[in-house]
Amino acid sequence: MPDEPGFAADDTGLLYNPQLRALVGHELGDEALAVVEAFAAINQAARLNRWALERWAVRHGLSEARLQVLLVLRRQPQGMRLVHLAAALEIAPPSVTGLVDSLEKDGLVRRESDPGDRRSLLATLTARGRERVDEIWSTQVERQVGITDGITTEELLQLRHLCLRLVQNVRRATAKRNDPGPRETPPADPPHAADRGGRNDAEGRAVRSPGR
């Protein structure tokens, strides 16, 4: 990743991006500018961290996405349904299926029947996969500790809190935009909907229409 512009400190000692402020500061009030600069800082930190994580994963023979699958499964020793794995990673189920396929070919993950529902499959780490991810996890923690050098525990707790509050706000705003609002009557099924064949439930199982 190319070098990015340096930062400056304001009168209170807080860092800011002088180039960004020069670009938008003249057209925004103090409150709006604080919002724009905060989001820009979050995006820059996330972009740099993702870039570093991707490079680090490649050194272990993985992509960042495949590594995330292993890290999630590491916390699920009994295995995890693919639909739940996709939700945990916040990606589409077809994408997680491809990642599990790739890891299965490498002998790091296996699929097995769900004892609670034989029609469903669980993804779980193999012994080789667990050994691999345990080693990676220990070095990941060391990497994160190094990145936060000079930041106090109290500051990290506040950072965590503020980021999670922002996540809550984003989720609420997204849900509000996607809410179609109250309906007087539920929408009717399309004509002949029952004649369009089977459908799949959330687990990917085939569900037959009544009478078929």
Secondary structure, DSSP 4 states (H G I P E B T S, - for coil): -------EE-TTS-EE-HHHHHHHGGGS-HHHHHHHHHHHHHHHHHHHHHHHHHHHHHHTT--HHHHHHHHHHHT-TT-EEHHHHHHHHTS-HHHHHHHHHHHHHTTSEEEEEETTEEEEEEEEE-HHHHHHHHHHHHHHHHHHHHHTTT--HHHHHHHHHHHHHHHHHHHHHHHHHH-----SSPPPPPTTGGGS--EE-TTS-EEPPTT-
